[in-house]
Amino acid sequence: MRPLSATEAISPAIERAKDILTRPFRWRTFLKLAAVAFFAEIGGGYSGGGGNSSSSSTTHSSSMFAAALKPEMVAILVIVGVLFLIVGLILFYVSSRLQLVLVELVATRQTIITPMWRRYSGLTWRWIGLKLLYFFTVLLLTLILAGPFLFYAARGGFSSFHPSLFTILLLIVGGLCLLLVLVVIYLLLRDFVVPYFALEDLSISDALERLRSLVAAEPGQVALYLVLRVVLGIAIAIAGEIAALLILLISLIPFAIVGGILWFALHSLGTAGTVILIACAVVGGLVLFCWMLCVGIALFGPIFMFFQAYALYFLGGYYPLLGNLLEPPPPPYFPPVIEPPLAPA
């Protein structure tokens, strides 16, 4: 497979995603493969924390709020927090494992997920280890850069600090640039390191060395790829969010109609009617959640499938093993053997 530029890789990536998902089109296969791509990317999330004020009034109000909490409420909050943490860790593991599966799925067009899922049971921890190394490095750099400011704020140094509009804009632009750098680094790891894990079982150091060689060989094309990756990602994500919102608003209409009918029919029946209304609301909420989950899979699964194909087609020209999977070379040609005619008797 010849190397493709960042722009040339877009068209074959679209066709690859179409071939996998819709040729031939079957709803069950489409949703299954779209779900693999969806959960491969949706499981890795970022969480942010809020800051605390050091003023005495804020401390006093916080202590009053903490005192107002009953032990039962604290226990419930702790249980809910632990459950969310467990679910988040499970999604993080499943997402990391499915990212490896998705690479092989797109590269080989296999549609049977179970063998690929089993194949990466041990390799998943290598990819998780690299992601954790990345996250901890980002955290360490953040603490090093933000540590003096946090210490200064804790000492009350910002109480008399009144920044100008230019300073605020400069801080916002700097924060966005830092966020963009972090996203670019993660995309390099996600798009150009995971294939080496999935296809060759390389170590972290060897895979990072392959990434370094690729960036050193084609810095301009890699930079253009990252720009297109980010721009296309933002544009397609906005379009997908708008489509999902419109579908949600339209989907709420029948739920609202059924809910209104049930309320008029049951609200005057006393306790029994209230219990039935609550049960119907719970069931309706679960049905709506499942429906919107299917909509999200159907909308964003193909998008994630395309971006995986886009990464592989760009990398395939510089990675012969992957390139031969995406575009198998023609079989060797052996000219026919022509036997000489028999001599006349």
Secondary structure, DSSP 8 states (H G I E B T S, - for coil): -----TTTTHHHHHHHHHHHHHTT--HHHHHHHHHHHHHHHHT-----------SHHHHHHHHHHHHHS-HHHHHHHHHHHHHHHHHHHHHHHHHHHHHHHHHHHHHH----HHHHHHHTTTTHHHHHHHHHHHHHHHHHHHHHHHHHHHHHHHTTTTTT----HHHHHHHHHHHHHHHHHHHHHHHHHHHHTHHHHHHH---HHHHHHHHHHHHHH-HHHHHHHHHHHHHHHHHHHHHHHHHHHHHHHHHHHHHHHHHHHHHHHHGGGTHHHHHHHHHHHHHHHHHHHHHHHHHHHHHHHHHHHHHHHHHHHHHHTT-HHHHHHHS------------------
